[in-house]
Amino acid sequence: MGRISWCPGCGNFAILRAFEKASQRVIKEGYDIAISSGIGCHGKISDYLNLPSFHVIHGRVPPFLTGLKLANPNLIVVGFSGDGDGLNEGVEHFVHAARRNTDITIILHNNGVFGLTTGQVTATSPKGWKSKSTPYGNPEYPINACQLMLASGATFVARVFAGEQKRMVEVFYRAMKHKGFSFVEVLQPCVSFNNFWDLRKEVFWVEKAESVYEAMRKCEDVRACGIFYTEEKETYEDVVWRSMF
C-alpha cells in the first residue's frame, strides 16, 4: 500500500475500511476478487487494497469489468467510481451494464462534487449550489443515482452513508454476493469542497421494497439509506456463455 493521499476526514477512508472488511469475509468463503477504479479522488482506492486491480479512464469502469467477468466468470469483480466519473463522463456505461444485468458490483463514491479538480459541480450536485464552476448557483437538477439504476434494470440497488461503518460492510458484502448487477451509492462527504458530515443526523434506514416502483419512492429522498431492491434474474454472462457453448 502506498501513502494515502486523501484529505484527513475524507469519506473515502470509511469506504476503504468497510470494503476491506467485506472483501475479507468474501475471500474467506473461497472467492477471488478483482477490482477497478476510475478517475477522481476515489480512484486511489485501487492502490490501497491488496487485490488484483486496474485503474481505467473516465467512466469506463463498467465496460472494463464486463470484459473481465466474461473472461473469468469465477471472479467477483467490483468497481469503484465517483459521481463525476460515473454519472457525468460514464453515465451511458452505467445504464447499459444495469440493463444487461452484468454480474458486477459498482460502488459509487458520491460526494456531489469534482473534488480532484477542486470543486466543480457534478451530475449529483444540488440545484442552486454555488461552486467554482457555478458561482451564481447550479442551474441543473441533480440525478438521483439509485432511481436511475432502478429504471435501467439493476437487480441490486442500495444506498449507504460513509459514517455508518457496520451497515456499509454488510451492504458491500451482500452486493458482492448478489448474482447480477449490484449498485451501491455511498454518500461520501468531501471535507475540502462539500463537507456534509452533519447529514449523519438526518440519515434514516428503510426496508427493502417489493417492487421497482416502491423502491423508486423509497430512494427519492437522498437521506434514505438501505437495500432498496433486489431481484434474481438471468445475467448477461449466463446468456453469452450459453450462446457460445
Protein Blocks (a to p, Z undefined) as FASTA:
>chain_A
ZZdfbdehiaklmmmmmmmmmmmmmmmnopacdddddedjklmmmmmpccddddddehil
mmmmmmmmmmmmmbccdddddfklmmmmmmmmmmmmmmnopabddddddehiafknoopa
cfkbcehiacfklmnopfbdcddfklmmmmnopabdcdddfklmklmmmmmmmmmmpgcj
dddddddddfkloccklmmmmgccddddfbfklmmmmmmpmkbgcjfbdcddddfklmmm
mmmZZ
